[in-house]
């Protein structure tokens, strides 16, 4: 099983998500719940398309980390 990193971003009008190791795959939606559903479905569809076209399946290489910083008032 491969594990791909998903990056979620909030915008002024909703949410977006993309997978750095799967170029060309990105989704947007009005809620985080909708975007999660779309990106999970999108990963499967993207990988199926690569397979059908005989293209290599990219190896996951991206990692993400959250880092908290105290900002003085």
mmJSON file of the N, C-alpha and C atoms, coordinates in Angstrom:
{"data_MODEL":{"atom_site":{
"group_PDB":["ATOM","ATOM","ATOM","ATOM","ATOM","ATOM","ATOM","ATOM","ATOM","ATOM","ATOM","ATOM","ATOM","ATOM","ATOM","ATOM","ATOM","ATOM","ATOM","ATOM","ATOM","ATOM","ATOM","ATOM","ATOM","ATOM","ATOM","ATOM","ATOM","ATOM","ATOM","ATOM","ATOM","ATOM","ATOM","ATOM","ATOM","ATOM","ATOM","ATOM","ATOM","ATOM","ATOM","ATOM","ATOM","ATOM","ATOM","ATOM","ATOM","ATOM","ATOM","ATOM","ATOM","ATOM","ATOM","ATOM","ATOM","ATOM","ATOM","ATOM","ATOM","ATOM","ATOM","ATOM","ATOM","ATOM","ATOM","ATOM","ATOM","ATOM","ATOM","ATOM","ATOM","ATOM","ATOM","ATOM","ATOM","ATOM","ATOM","ATOM","ATOM","ATOM","ATOM","ATOM","ATOM","ATOM","ATOM","ATOM","ATOM","ATOM","ATOM","ATOM","ATOM","ATOM","ATOM","ATOM","ATOM","ATOM","ATOM","ATOM","ATOM","ATOM","ATOM","ATOM","ATOM","ATOM","ATOM","ATOM","ATOM","ATOM","ATOM","ATOM","ATOM","ATOM","ATOM","ATOM","ATOM","ATOM","ATOM","ATOM","ATOM","ATOM","ATOM","ATOM","ATOM","ATOM","ATOM","ATOM","ATOM","ATOM","ATOM","ATOM","ATOM","ATOM","ATOM","ATOM","ATOM","ATOM","ATOM","ATOM","ATOM","ATOM","ATOM","ATOM","ATOM","ATOM","ATOM","ATOM","ATOM","ATOM","ATOM","ATOM","ATOM","ATOM","ATOM","ATOM","ATOM","ATOM","ATOM","ATOM","ATOM","ATOM","ATOM","ATOM","ATOM","ATOM","ATOM","ATOM","ATOM","ATOM","ATOM","ATOM","ATOM","ATOM","ATOM","ATOM","ATOM","ATOM","ATOM","ATOM","ATOM","ATOM","ATOM","ATOM","ATOM","ATOM","ATOM","ATOM","ATOM","ATOM","ATOM","ATOM","ATOM","ATOM","ATOM","ATOM","ATOM","ATOM","ATOM","ATOM","ATOM","ATOM","ATOM","ATOM","ATOM","ATOM","ATOM","ATOM","ATOM","ATOM","ATOM","ATOM","ATOM","ATOM","ATOM","ATOM","ATOM","ATOM","ATOM"],
"id":[1,2,3,4,5,6,7,8,9,10,11,12,13,14,15,16,17,18,19,20,21,22,23,24,25,26,27,28,29,30,31,32,33,34,35,36,37,38,39,40,41,42,43,44,45,46,47,48,49,50,51,52,53,54,55,56,57,58,59,60,61,62,63,64,65,66,67,68,69,70,71,72,73,74,75,76,77,78,79,80,81,82,83,84,85,86,87,88,89,90,91,92,93,94,95,96,97,98,99,100,101,102,103,104,105,106,107,108,109,110,111,112,113,114,115,116,117,118,119,120,121,122,123,124,125,126,127,128,129,130,131,132,133,134,135,136,137,138,139,140,141,142,143,144,145,146,147,148,149,150,151,152,153,154,155,156,157,158,159,160,161,162,163,164,165,166,167,168,169,170,171,172,173,174,175,176,177,178,179,180,181,182,183,184,185,186,187,188,189,190,191,192,193,194,195,196,197,198,199,200,201,202,203,204,205,206,207,208,209,210,211,212,213,214,215,216,217,218,219],
"type_symbol":["N","C","C","N","C","C","N","C","C","N","C","C","N","C","C","N","C","C","N","C","C","N","C","C","N","C","C","N","C","C","N","C","C","N","C","C","N","C","C","N","C","C","N","C","C","N","C","C","N","C","C","N","C","C","N","C","C","N","C","C","N","C","C","N","C","C","N","C","C","N","C","C","N","C","C","N","C","C","N","C","C","N","C","C","N","C","C","N","C","C","N","C","C","N","C","C","N","C","C","N","C","C","N","C","C","N","C","C","N","C","C","N","C","C","N","C","C","N","C","C","N","C","C","N","C","C","N","C","C","N","C","C","N","C","C","N","C","C","N","C","C","N","C","C","N","C","C","N","C","C","N","C","C","N","C","C","N","C","C","N","C","C","N","C","C","N","C","C","N","C","C","N","C","C","N","C","C","N","C","C","N","C","C","N","C","C","N","C","C","N","C","C","N","C","C","N","C","C","N","C","C","N","C","C","N","C","C","N","C","C","N","C","C","N","C","C","N","C","C"],
"label_atom_id":["N","CA","C","N","CA","C","N","CA","C","N","CA","C","N","CA","C","N","CA","C","N","CA","C","N","CA","C","N","CA","C","N","CA","C","N","CA","C","N","CA","C","N","CA","C","N","CA","C","N","CA","C","N","CA","C","N","CA","C","N","CA","C","N","CA","C","N","CA","C","N","CA","C","N","CA","C","N","CA","C","N","CA","C","N","CA","C","N","CA","C","N","CA","C","N","CA","C","N","CA","C","N","CA","C","N","CA","C","N","CA","C","N","CA","C","N","CA","C","N","CA","C","N","CA","C","N","CA","C","N","CA","C","N","CA","C","N","CA","C","N","CA","C","N","CA","C","N","CA","C","N","CA","C","N","CA","C","N","CA","C","N","CA","C","N","CA","C","N","CA","C","N","CA","C","N","CA","C","N","CA","C","N","CA","C","N","CA","C","N","CA","C","N","CA","C","N","CA","C","N","CA","C","N","CA","C","N","CA","C","N","CA","C","N","CA","C","N","CA","C","N","CA","C","N","CA","C","N","CA","C","N","CA","C","N","CA","C","N","CA","C","N","CA","C","N","CA","C","N","CA","C","N","CA","C"],
"label_alt_id":[null,null,null,null,null,null,null,null,null,null,null,null,null,null,null,null,null,null,null,null,null,null,null,null,null,null,null,null,null,null,null,null,null,null,null,null,null,null,null,null,null,null,null,null,null,null,null,null,null,null,null,null,null,null,null,null,null,null,null,null,null,null,null,null,null,null,null,null,null,null,null,null,null,null,null,null,null,null,null,null,null,null,null,null,null,null,null,null,null,null,null,null,null,null,null,null,null,null,null,null,null,null,null,null,null,null,null,null,null,null,null,null,null,null,null,null,null,null,null,null,null,null,null,null,null,null,null,null,null,null,null,null,null,null,null,null,null,null,null,null,null,null,null,null,null,null,null,null,null,null,null,null,null,null,null,null,null,null,null,null,null,null,null,null,null,null,null,null,null,null,null,null,null,null,null,null,null,null,null,null,null,null,null,null,null,null,null,null,null,null,null,null,null,null,null,null,null,null,null,null,null,null,null,null,null,null,null,null,null,null,null,null,null,null,null,null,null,null,null],
"label_comp_id":["UNK","UNK","UNK","UNK","UNK","UNK","UNK","UNK","UNK","UNK","UNK","UNK","UNK","UNK","UNK","UNK","UNK","UNK","UNK","UNK","UNK","UNK","UNK","UNK","UNK","UNK","UNK","UNK","UNK","UNK","UNK","UNK","UNK","UNK","UNK","UNK","UNK","UNK","UNK","UNK","UNK","UNK","UNK","UNK","UNK","UNK","UNK","UNK","UNK","UNK","UNK","UNK","UNK","UNK","UNK","UNK","UNK","UNK","UNK","UNK","UNK","UNK","UNK","UNK","UNK","UNK","UNK","UNK","UNK","UNK","UNK","UNK","UNK","UNK","UNK","UNK","UNK","UNK","UNK","UNK","UNK","UNK","UNK","UNK","UNK","UNK","UNK","UNK","UNK","UNK","UNK","UNK","UNK","UNK","UNK","UNK","UNK","UNK","UNK","UNK","UNK","UNK","UNK","UNK","UNK","UNK","UNK","UNK","UNK","UNK","UNK","UNK","UNK","UNK","UNK","UNK","UNK","UNK","UNK","UNK","UNK","UNK","UNK","UNK","UNK","UNK","UNK","UNK","UNK","UNK","UNK","UNK","UNK","UNK","UNK","UNK","UNK","UNK","UNK","UNK","UNK","UNK","UNK","UNK","UNK","UNK","UNK","UNK","UNK","UNK","UNK","UNK","UNK","UNK","UNK","UNK","UNK","UNK","UNK","UNK","UNK","UNK","UNK","UNK","UNK","UNK","UNK","UNK","UNK","UNK","UNK","UNK","UNK","UNK","UNK","UNK","UNK","UNK","UNK","UNK","UNK","UNK","UNK","UNK","UNK","UNK","UNK","UNK","UNK","UNK","UNK","UNK","UNK","UNK","UNK","UNK","UNK","UNK","UNK","UNK","UNK","UNK","UNK","UNK","UNK","UNK","UNK","UNK","UNK","UNK","UNK","UNK","UNK","UNK","UNK","UNK","UNK","UNK","UNK"],
"label_asym_id":["A","A","A","A","A","A","A","A","A","A","A","A","A","A","A","A","A","A","A","A","A","A","A","A","A","A","A","A","A","A","A","A","A","A","A","A","A","A","A","A","A","A","A","A","A","A","A","A","A","A","A","A","A","A","A","A","A","A","A","A","A","A","A","A","A","A","A","A","A","A","A","A","A","A","A","A","A","A","A","A","A","A","A","A","A","A","A","A","A","A","A","A","A","A","A","A","A","A","A","A","A","A","A","A","A","A","A","A","A","A","A","A","A","A","A","A","A","A","A","A","A","A","A","A","A","A","A","A","A","A","A","A","A","A","A","A","A","A","A","A","A","A","A","A","A","A","A","A","A","A","A","A","A","A","A","A","A","A","A","A","A","A","A","A","A","A","A","A","A","A","A","A","A","A","A","A","A","A","A","A","A","A","A","A","A","A","A","A","A","A","A","A","A","A","A","A","A","A","A","A","A","A","A","A","A","A","A","A","A","A","A","A","A","A","A","A","A","A","A"],
"label_entity_id":["1","1","1","1","1","1","1","1","1","1","1","1","1","1","1","1","1","1","1","1","1","1","1","1","1","1","1","1","1","1","1","1","1","1","1","1","1","1","1","1","1","1","1","1","1","1","1","1","1","1","1","1","1","1","1","1","1","1","1","1","1","1","1","1","1","1","1","1","1","1","1","1","1","1","1","1","1","1","1","1","1","1","1","1","1","1","1","1","1","1","1","1","1","1","1","1","1","1","1","1","1","1","1","1","1","1","1","1","1","1","1","1","1","1","1","1","1","1","1","1","1","1","1","1","1","1","1","1","1","1","1","1","1","1","1","1","1","1","1","1","1","1","1","1","1","1","1","1","1","1","1","1","1","1","1","1","1","1","1","1","1","1","1","1","1","1","1","1","1","1","1","1","1","1","1","1","1","1","1","1","1","1","1","1","1","1","1","1","1","1","1","1","1","1","1","1","1","1","1","1","1","1","1","1","1","1","1","1","1","1","1","1","1","1","1","1","1","1","1"],
"label_seq_id":[1,1,1,2,2,2,3,3,3,4,4,4,5,5,5,6,6,6,7,7,7,8,8,8,9,9,9,10,10,10,11,11,11,12,12,12,13,13,13,14,14,14,15,15,15,16,16,16,17,17,17,18,18,18,19,19,19,20,20,20,21,21,21,22,22,22,23,23,23,24,24,24,25,25,25,26,26,26,27,27,27,28,28,28,29,29,29,30,30,30,31,31,31,32,32,32,33,33,33,34,34,34,35,35,35,36,36,36,37,37,37,38,38,38,39,39,39,40,40,40,41,41,41,42,42,42,43,43,43,44,44,44,45,45,45,46,46,46,47,47,47,48,48,48,49,49,49,50,50,50,51,51,51,52,52,52,53,53,53,54,54,54,55,55,55,56,56,56,57,57,57,58,58,58,59,59,59,60,60,60,61,61,61,62,62,62,63,63,63,64,64,64,65,65,65,66,66,66,67,67,67,68,68,68,69,69,69,70,70,70,71,71,71,72,72,72,73,73,73],
"pdbx_PDB_ins_code":[null,null,null,null,null,null,null,null,null,null,null,null,null,null,null,null,null,null,null,null,null,null,null,null,null,null,null,null,null,null,null,null,null,null,null,null,null,null,null,null,null,null,null,null,null,null,null,null,null,null,null,null,null,null,null,null,null,null,null,null,null,null,null,null,null,null,null,null,null,null,null,null,null,null,null,null,null,null,null,null,null,null,null,null,null,null,null,null,null,null,null,null,null,null,null,null,null,null,null,null,null,null,null,null,null,null,null,null,null,null,null,null,null,null,null,null,null,null,null,null,null,null,null,null,null,null,null,null,null,null,null,null,null,null,null,null,null,null,null,null,null,null,null,null,null,null,null,null,null,null,null,null,null,null,null,null,null,null,null,null,null,null,null,null,null,null,null,null,null,null,null,null,null,null,null,null,null,null,null,null,null,null,null,null,null,null,null,null,null,null,null,null,null,null,null,null,null,null,null,null,null,null,null,null,null,null,null,null,null,null,null,null,null,null,null,null,null,null,null],
"Cartn_x":[0.841,0.0,0.887,0.584,1.309,0.511,1.212,0.562,1.017,0.071,0.365,-0.034,0.78,0.487,-0.522,-1.548,-2.563,-2.404,-2.354,-2.277,-3.656,-4.185,-5.478,-5.239,-6.002,-5.88,-7.267,-7.397,-8.655,-8.498,-9.555,-9.54,-10.714,-10.851,-11.953,-13.312,-13.326,-14.604,-14.826,-13.872,-14.032,-12.717,-12.507,-11.321,-10.761,-9.502,-8.856,-7.921,-7.538,-6.598,-5.829,-4.582,-3.774,-2.804,-2.245,-1.306,0.007,1.028,2.269,2.91,2.752,3.372,2.538,1.365,0.513,0.193,1.146,0.943,-0.33,-1.02,-2.251,-3.501,-3.346,-4.502,-4.752,-5.89,-6.292,-7.804,-8.375,-9.824,-10.154,-11.355,-11.869,-13.312,-13.769,-15.143,-15.514,-16.801,-17.273,-16.972,-16.793,-16.552,-15.361,-14.749,-13.632,-14.106,-15.293,-15.836,-15.945,-16.45,-16.585,-15.219,-14.268,-12.932,-12.235,-12.392,-11.804,-12.358,-13.667,-14.313,-13.778,-13.719,-13.272,-11.812,-10.926,-9.508,-9.274,-9.975,-9.825,-10.296,-11.429,-11.907,-10.933,-10.439,-9.537,-8.242,-7.718,-6.484,-6.704,-7.787,-8.083,-8.251,-8.989,-9.205,-7.902,-7.089,-5.808,-4.888,-4.78,-3.92,-4.454,-5.769,-6.366,-6.04,-6.113,-5.817,-4.353,-3.45,-2.033,-1.819,-2.426,-2.297,-2.817,-4.013,-4.637,-3.79,-3.085,-2.267,-0.832,-0.536,0.799,1.848,1.408,2.349,2.758,3.949,4.389,3.592,3.41,2.758,3.847,3.72,4.758,4.873,6.088,6.328,6.041,5.436,5.243,6.596,6.85,8.104,7.88,6.681,6.39,5.948,6.447,6.003,5.574,4.719,4.267,4.376,4.548,4.644,3.967,3.273,2.738,3.708,3.939,4.878,4.234,3.994,3.35,4.368,3.976,4.836,4.036,4.563,3.937,4.326,3.322,3.583,3.297,4.317,4.126,3.073,2.313,1.257,1.84],
"Cartn_y":[-1.18,0.0,1.245,2.162,3.433,4.477,5.358,6.439,7.772,8.518,9.813,10.936,11.971,13.15,14.017,14.436,15.339,16.679,17.753,19.102,19.746,20.214,20.895,22.378,23.23,24.67,25.298,26.287,27.033,28.314,28.699,29.947,30.815,31.944,32.848,32.265,31.318,30.789,29.306,28.646,27.221,26.565,25.392,24.599,23.99,23.638,22.966,21.898,20.972,19.928,19.484,19.074,18.511,17.501,16.678,15.636,15.94,16.432,16.829,15.736,14.489,13.394,12.919,13.51,13.165,14.449,14.934,16.19,16.169,17.292,17.417,17.084,16.557,16.194,17.278,17.93,18.949,19.059,19.401,19.542,20.772,21.296,22.395,22.094,22.683,22.496,23.474,23.544,24.514,24.136,22.839,22.392,21.438,21.339,20.414,18.977,18.669,17.314,16.949,17.869,17.624,17.469,18.305,18.246,16.939,16.487,15.19,14.062,14.069,13.036,13.096,14.292,14.451,14.052,14.426,14.105,12.608,11.963,10.509,9.786,10.201,9.609,9.927,11.16,11.598,10.811,10.454,9.667,8.329,7.659,6.377,6.512,7.528,7.739,8.089,8.918,9.332,8.125,7.304,6.121,5.128,4.95,4.07,4.567,5.875,6.453,6.23,6.43,6.184,4.731,3.808,2.382,2.063,2.563,2.294,2.803,3.91,4.496,3.96,3.041,2.458,3.365,4.406,5.324,4.793,5.131,4.648,5.292,4.543,5.057,5.717,7.025,7.708,7.161,7.079,6.704,7.911,7.698,8.803,9.28,10.564,11.119,12.307,12.856,14.079,13.764,14.551,14.483,15.877,15.964,17.255,17.252,18.431,18.59,19.889,19.862,21.093,21.556,22.845,23.408,24.619,24.548,25.645,26.686,27.943,29.054,30.041,30.394,31.416,32.779,33.597,34.937,35.938,36.705,37.684,38.72,39.131,40.13,41.516],
"Cartn_z":[0.0,0.0,0.0,-0.912,-0.969,-0.188,0.496,1.238,0.663,0.087,-0.509,0.447,0.495,1.3,0.567,1.279,0.74,1.445,0.674,1.231,1.098,2.23,2.255,2.507,1.798,1.974,2.033,2.897,2.987,2.181,1.465,0.711,1.163,0.545,0.891,0.515,-0.438,-0.919,-0.621,0.013,0.308,0.632,0.082,0.388,-0.892,-0.841,-1.951,-1.418,-2.28,-1.889,-3.122,-2.895,-3.968,-3.384,-4.266,-3.88,-4.607,-3.897,-4.564,-5.414,-5.028,-5.774,-6.966,-7.158,-8.301,-9.07,-9.865,-10.592,-11.427,-11.398,-12.167,-11.379,-10.175,-9.363,-8.321,-8.443,-7.482,-7.492,-6.348,-6.235,-5.41,-5.6,-4.79,-4.433,-3.337,-2.92,-1.837,-1.519,-0.534,0.919,1.195,2.568,2.608,3.775,3.942,3.725,4.185,4.015,2.534,1.73,0.295,-0.369,0.021,-0.567,-0.197,1.031,1.42,0.558,0.379,-0.444,-1.877,-2.439,-3.824,-4.02,-3.093,-3.282,-3.128,-2.202,-2.042,-3.308,-3.85,-5.101,-6.237,-6.253,-7.305,-7.344,-6.188,-6.145,-6.847,-6.527,-7.163,-8.666,-9.103,-10.528,-11.248,-10.61,-11.199,-11.389,-10.362,-10.453,-11.488,-11.548,-12.564,-13.968,-14.173,-15.477,-15.861,-14.897,-15.177,-15.599,-14.865,-15.173,-16.569,-16.882,-18.187,-19.347,-19.124,-20.185,-20.181,-19.28,-19.228,-18.63,-17.931,-17.284,-15.917,-15.464,-14.152,-13.02,-11.957,-10.751,-9.9,-9.637,-8.862,-7.436,-6.96,-5.572,-4.678,-3.525,-2.588,-2.049,-2.126,-1.611,-0.694,-0.713,0.039,1.457,2.4,3.793,4.215,5.2,5.713,7.228,7.769,9.221,9.614,10.72,11.302,12.364,12.404,13.367,14.007,15.301,16.013,16.459,16.298,16.681,17.505,18.673,19.493,18.935,18.651,18.11,19.224,19.608,20.682,20.298,21.281,21.044,20.886],
"occupancy":[1.0,1.0,1.0,1.0,1.0,1.0,1.0,1.0,1.0,1.0,1.0,1.0,1.0,1.0,1.0,1.0,1.0,1.0,1.0,1.0,1.0,1.0,1.0,1.0,1.0,1.0,1.0,1.0,1.0,1.0,1.0,1.0,1.0,1.0,1.0,1.0,1.0,1.0,1.0,1.0,1.0,1.0,1.0,1.0,1.0,1.0,1.0,1.0,1.0,1.0,1.0,1.0,1.0,1.0,1.0,1.0,1.0,1.0,1.0,1.0,1.0,1.0,1.0,1.0,1.0,1.0,1.0,1.0,1.0,1.0,1.0,1.0,1.0,1.0,1.0,1.0,1.0,1.0,1.0,1.0,1.0,1.0,1.0,1.0,1.0,1.0,1.0,1.0,1.0,1.0,1.0,1.0,1.0,1.0,1.0,1.0,1.0,1.0,1.0,1.0,1.0,1.0,1.0,1.0,1.0,1.0,1.0,1.0,1.0,1.0,1.0,1.0,1.0,1.0,1.0,1.0,1.0,1.0,1.0,1.0,1.0,1.0,1.0,1.0,1.0,1.0,1.0,1.0,1.0,1.0,1.0,1.0,1.0,1.0,1.0,1.0,1.0,1.0,1.0,1.0,1.0,1.0,1.0,1.0,1.0,1.0,1.0,1.0,1.0,1.0,1.0,1.0,1.0,1.0,1.0,1.0,1.0,1.0,1.0,1.0,1.0,1.0,1.0,1.0,1.0,1.0,1.0,1.0,1.0,1.0,1.0,1.0,1.0,1.0,1.0,1.0,1.0,1.0,1.0,1.0,1.0,1.0,1.0,1.0,1.0,1.0,1.0,1.0,1.0,1.0,1.0,1.0,1.0,1.0,1.0,1.0,1.0,1.0,1.0,1.0,1.0,1.0,1.0,1.0,1.0,1.0,1.0,1.0,1.0,1.0,1.0,1.0,1.0,1.0,1.0,1.0,1.0,1.0,1.0],
"B_iso_or_equiv":[0.0,0.0,0.0,0.0,0.0,0.0,0.0,0.0,0.0,0.0,0.0,0.0,0.0,0.0,0.0,0.0,0.0,0.0,0.0,0.0,0.0,0.0,0.0,0.0,0.0,0.0,0.0,0.0,0.0,0.0,0.0,0.0,0.0,0.0,0.0,0.0,0.0,0.0,0.0,0.0,0.0,0.0,0.0,0.0,0.0,0.0,0.0,0.0,0.0,0.0,0.0,0.0,0.0,0.0,0.0,0.0,0.0,0.0,0.0,0.0,0.0,0.0,0.0,0.0,0.0,0.0,0.0,0.0,0.0,0.0,0.0,0.0,0.0,0.0,0.0,0.0,0.0,0.0,0.0,0.0,0.0,0.0,0.0,0.0,0.0,0.0,0.0,0.0,0.0,0.0,0.0,0.0,0.0,0.0,0.0,0.0,0.0,0.0,0.0,0.0,0.0,0.0,0.0,0.0,0.0,0.0,0.0,0.0,0.0,0.0,0.0,0.0,0.0,0.0,0.0,0.0,0.0,0.0,0.0,0.0,0.0,0.0,0.0,0.0,0.0,0.0,0.0,0.0,0.0,0.0,0.0,0.0,0.0,0.0,0.0,0.0,0.0,0.0,0.0,0.0,0.0,0.0,0.0,0.0,0.0,0.0,0.0,0.0,0.0,0.0,0.0,0.0,0.0,0.0,0.0,0.0,0.0,0.0,0.0,0.0,0.0,0.0,0.0,0.0,0.0,0.0,0.0,0.0,0.0,0.0,0.0,0.0,0.0,0.0,0.0,0.0,0.0,0.0,0.0,0.0,0.0,0.0,0.0,0.0,0.0,0.0,0.0,0.0,0.0,0.0,0.0,0.0,0.0,0.0,0.0,0.0,0.0,0.0,0.0,0.0,0.0,0.0,0.0,0.0,0.0,0.0,0.0,0.0,0.0,0.0,0.0,0.0,0.0,0.0,0.0,0.0,0.0,0.0,0.0],
"pdbx_formal_charge":[null,null,null,null,null,null,null,null,null,null,null,null,null,null,null,null,null,null,null,null,null,null,null,null,null,null,null,null,null,null,null,null,null,null,null,null,null,null,null,null,null,null,null,null,null,null,null,null,null,null,null,null,null,null,null,null,null,null,null,null,null,null,null,null,null,null,null,null,null,null,null,null,null,null,null,null,null,null,null,null,null,null,null,null,null,null,null,null,null,null,null,null,null,null,null,null,null,null,null,null,null,null,null,null,null,null,null,null,null,null,null,null,null,null,null,null,null,null,null,null,null,null,null,null,null,null,null,null,null,null,null,null,null,null,null,null,null,null,null,null,null,null,null,null,null,null,null,null,null,null,null,null,null,null,null,null,null,null,null,null,null,null,null,null,null,null,null,null,null,null,null,null,null,null,null,null,null,null,null,null,null,null,null,null,null,null,null,null,null,null,null,null,null,null,null,null,null,null,null,null,null,null,null,null,null,null,null,null,null,null,null,null,null,null,null,null,null,null,null],
"auth_seq_id":[1,1,1,2,2,2,3,3,3,4,4,4,5,5,5,6,6,6,7,7,7,8,8,8,9,9,9,10,10,10,11,11,11,12,12,12,13,13,13,14,14,14,15,15,15,16,16,16,17,17,17,18,18,18,19,19,19,20,20,20,21,21,21,22,22,22,23,23,23,24,24,24,25,25,25,26,26,26,27,27,27,28,28,28,29,29,29,30,30,30,31,31,31,32,32,32,33,33,33,34,34,34,35,35,35,36,36,36,37,37,37,38,38,38,39,39,39,40,40,40,41,41,41,42,42,42,43,43,43,44,44,44,45,45,45,46,46,46,47,47,47,48,48,48,49,49,49,50,50,50,51,51,51,52,52,52,53,53,53,54,54,54,55,55,55,56,56,56,57,57,57,58,58,58,59,59,59,60,60,60,61,61,61,62,62,62,63,63,63,64,64,64,65,65,65,66,66,66,67,67,67,68,68,68,69,69,69,70,70,70,71,71,71,72,72,72,73,73,73],
"auth_comp_id":["UNK","UNK","UNK","UNK","UNK","UNK","UNK","UNK","UNK","UNK","UNK","UNK","UNK","UNK","UNK","UNK","UNK","UNK","UNK","UNK","UNK","UNK","UNK","UNK","UNK","UNK","UNK","UNK","UNK","UNK","UNK","UNK","UNK","UNK","UNK","UNK","UNK","UNK","UNK","UNK","UNK","UNK","UNK","UNK","UNK","UNK","UNK","UNK","UNK","UNK","UNK","UNK","UNK","UNK","UNK","UNK","UNK","UNK","UNK","UNK","UNK","UNK","UNK","UNK","UNK","UNK","UNK","UNK","UNK","UNK","UNK","UNK","UNK","UNK","UNK","UNK","UNK","UNK","UNK","UNK","UNK","UNK","UNK","UNK","UNK","UNK","UNK","UNK","UNK","UNK","UNK","UNK","UNK","UNK","UNK","UNK","UNK","UNK","UNK","UNK","UNK","UNK","UNK","UNK","UNK","UNK","UNK","UNK","UNK","UNK","UNK","UNK","UNK","UNK","UNK","UNK","UNK","UNK","UNK","UNK","UNK","UNK","UNK","UNK","UNK","UNK","UNK","UNK","UNK","UNK","UNK","UNK","UNK","UNK","UNK","UNK","UNK","UNK","UNK","UNK","UNK","UNK","UNK","UNK","UNK","UNK","UNK","UNK","UNK","UNK","UNK","UNK","UNK","UNK","UNK","UNK","UNK","UNK","UNK","UNK","UNK","UNK","UNK","UNK","UNK","UNK","UNK","UNK","UNK","UNK","UNK","UNK","UNK","UNK","UNK","UNK","UNK","UNK","UNK","UNK","UNK","UNK","UNK","UNK","UNK","UNK","UNK","UNK","UNK","UNK","UNK","UNK","UNK","UNK","UNK","UNK","UNK","UNK","UNK","UNK","UNK","UNK","UNK","UNK","UNK","UNK","UNK","UNK","UNK","UNK","UNK","UNK","UNK","UNK","UNK","UNK","UNK","UNK","UNK"],
"auth_asym_id":["A","A","A","A","A","A","A","A","A","A","A","A","A","A","A","A","A","A","A","A","A","A","A","A","A","A","A","A","A","A","A","A","A","A","A","A","A","A","A","A","A","A","A","A","A","A","A","A","A","A","A","A","A","A","A","A","A","A","A","A","A","A","A","A","A","A","A","A","A","A","A","A","A","A","A","A","A","A","A","A","A","A","A","A","A","A","A","A","A","A","A","A","A","A","A","A","A","A","A","A","A","A","A","A","A","A","A","A","A","A","A","A","A","A","A","A","A","A","A","A","A","A","A","A","A","A","A","A","A","A","A","A","A","A","A","A","A","A","A","A","A","A","A","A","A","A","A","A","A","A","A","A","A","A","A","A","A","A","A","A","A","A","A","A","A","A","A","A","A","A","A","A","A","A","A","A","A","A","A","A","A","A","A","A","A","A","A","A","A","A","A","A","A","A","A","A","A","A","A","A","A","A","A","A","A","A","A","A","A","A","A","A","A","A","A","A","A","A","A"],
"auth_atom_id":["N","CA","C","N","CA","C","N","CA","C","N","CA","C","N","CA","C","N","CA","C","N","CA","C","N","CA","C","N","CA","C","N","CA","C","N","CA","C","N","CA","C","N","CA","C","N","CA","C","N","CA","C","N","CA","C","N","CA","C","N","CA","C","N","CA","C","N","CA","C","N","CA","C","N","CA","C","N","CA","C","N","CA","C","N","CA","C","N","CA","C","N","CA","C","N","CA","C","N","CA","C","N","CA","C","N","CA","C","N","CA","C","N","CA","C","N","CA","C","N","CA","C","N","CA","C","N","CA","C","N","CA","C","N","CA","C","N","CA","C","N","CA","C","N","CA","C","N","CA","C","N","CA","C","N","CA","C","N","CA","C","N","CA","C","N","CA","C","N","CA","C","N","CA","C","N","CA","C","N","CA","C","N","CA","C","N","CA","C","N","CA","C","N","CA","C","N","CA","C","N","CA","C","N","CA","C","N","CA","C","N","CA","C","N","CA","C","N","CA","C","N","CA","C","N","CA","C","N","CA","C","N","CA","C","N","CA","C","N","CA","C","N","CA","C","N","CA","C","N","CA","C","N","CA","C"],
"pdbx_PDB_model_num":[1,1,1,1,1,1,1,1,1,1,1,1,1,1,1,1,1,1,1,1,1,1,1,1,1,1,1,1,1,1,1,1,1,1,1,1,1,1,1,1,1,1,1,1,1,1,1,1,1,1,1,1,1,1,1,1,1,1,1,1,1,1,1,1,1,1,1,1,1,1,1,1,1,1,1,1,1,1,1,1,1,1,1,1,1,1,1,1,1,1,1,1,1,1,1,1,1,1,1,1,1,1,1,1,1,1,1,1,1,1,1,1,1,1,1,1,1,1,1,1,1,1,1,1,1,1,1,1,1,1,1,1,1,1,1,1,1,1,1,1,1,1,1,1,1,1,1,1,1,1,1,1,1,1,1,1,1,1,1,1,1,1,1,1,1,1,1,1,1,1,1,1,1,1,1,1,1,1,1,1,1,1,1,1,1,1,1,1,1,1,1,1,1,1,1,1,1,1,1,1,1,1,1,1,1,1,1,1,1,1,1,1,1,1,1,1,1,1,1]
}}}
